[in-house]
Amino acid sequence: MTVKKSALRLAKRLDEVGFSDIVHVRNKVMELRAAGETVHAFHGGEPFFETPEHVKYAMVRALVENKTKYAPSSGIVPLREALVEKLRVRNGLKVDIDDVLITAGGAHALYIAFQAVLDSGDDMLLFSPYWTPICDMVRGTQARPLLVPTSSARRSGLTRTLEQFSTPHTRAIYYNTPQNPSGVVFSRAEAEEVAAFARKHDLIVIADEAYEDLVYEGEHVSIASLPGMAERTISAYTFSKSYGMTGWRVGYVVAREPFMTGLRKLALYSVNGVSTPSQWAALEALSTPPSFLDDRRKEYRERRDLLVNGLNELGLECELPEGAFYAFPRVHTISKDSRKTATMLLEKAHVATVPSVVFGAQGEGHVRFGYSVPKPAIESGLEALAKLVK
Ligand SMILES: Cc1ncc(COP(=O)(O)O)c(C=O)c1O
């Protein structure tokens, strides 16, 4: 007799999709805090500052003016128009309004980008360590992520390494700069190499520019601005990190046809347009004076220097991250297993970090410190670490 399988099961394509490991760290931190303990919290990934007041008031104004109905599913026209100008001035991209689609944050932009272009059986190259959700998003399309180790690729040449890891089924490259979790910022020459590789092998590039405003050394290069790249790049952006707007859930994706038709369908059927008042607030965020971003960058840089110098003094070897707000020291002297190290740091020193293994095996032996925390918190975290490692 054949046993009939229960219908009460998940779709098979979710079998390979994991759930964020960072949640375990967050839960443990909450447990410690509930028990009245002080936790030196370096596990987060949010800006340290609040959303600017003028952006909050723009939301209030939108509500008072009853801008509360459905927005066009691709986003309100004034926001998309303003983004065309921002993309021209800041990113060097020549786009028109139909190339811009508003999304529910950068995560949604990336999700629909992968869904729009990847099929079962496709491979996608990505530099590793990588932002954790990427592999799960890619596996959700039934495509396969091919992990390219960033450090050795930079040492021995990006083109050579990409050639080595590529397969006949490679269809796309995920290109994130500045990078989470390593803080790596790819140089213009590196962007040109990746672009040349994509053109040579006829690949799509999915560019993640979430930290475009947080570059301390060098410049941010939008890969779509390089010759012959606009037609093969889908670029994902967000208001989250630049403007302290993680909870507002506004981002955007930039692409040409045939990709935009697919992206529009996916945005329509997943969220049917982003919260209308949030979009009016995002429009206001774009009028924030550049000095605001410059000042925040300066504050991040000071925090970075304080943390990275402190870690190196403690013997936790840490390269200077050139962008984003994460430091990624080697902690293999504590344990080769980063999960064990992170658990030990949390339990013995109440220092919360994220084990590098959640960002892919290529980063193993490290933990990620987010330095978007107040300077006194960095100082007290380093003191707690000193007691443990010295
Ligand atoms: C590399 C990277 N890309 C994209 C995002 C997406 O951010 P959001 O969905 O808040 O816009 C994040 C957030 O942490 C990130 O680290």
PDBQT file of the ligand as one rigid body, heavy atoms in Angstrom, charges set to zero:
ROOT
HETATM    1  C1  LIG A 401      24.382  44.515   1.946  1.00  0.00    +0.000 C 
HETATM    2  C2  LIG A 401      22.972  44.886   2.233  1.00  0.00    +0.000 A 
HETATM    3  N1  LIG A 401      22.121  45.036   1.208  1.00  0.00    +0.000 NA
HETATM    4  C3  LIG A 401      20.852  45.379   1.382  1.00  0.00    +0.000 A 
HETATM    5  C4  LIG A 401      20.333  45.580   2.650  1.00  0.00    +0.000 A 
HETATM    6  C5  LIG A 401      18.883  45.906   2.722  1.00  0.00    +0.000 C 
HETATM    7  O1  LIG A 401      18.465  46.861   3.597  1.00  0.00    +0.000 OA
HETATM    8  P1  LIG A 401      16.951  47.335   3.623  1.00  0.00    +0.000 P 
HETATM    9  O2  LIG A 401      16.092  46.189   3.263  1.00  0.00    +0.000 OA
HETATM   10  O3  LIG A 401      16.732  47.824   5.020  1.00  0.00    +0.000 OA
HETATM   11  O4  LIG A 401      16.841  48.430   2.661  1.00  0.00    +0.000 OA
HETATM   12  C6  LIG A 401      21.170  45.420   3.771  1.00  0.00    +0.000 A 
HETATM   13  C7  LIG A 401      20.661  45.575   5.140  1.00  0.00    +0.000 C 
HETATM   14  O5  LIG A 401      21.280  45.251   6.130  1.00  0.00    +0.000 OA
HETATM   15  C8  LIG A 401      22.519  45.063   3.552  1.00  0.00    +0.000 A 
HETATM   16  O6  LIG A 401      23.379  44.911   4.568  1.00  0.00    +0.000 OA
ENDROOT
TORSDOF 0
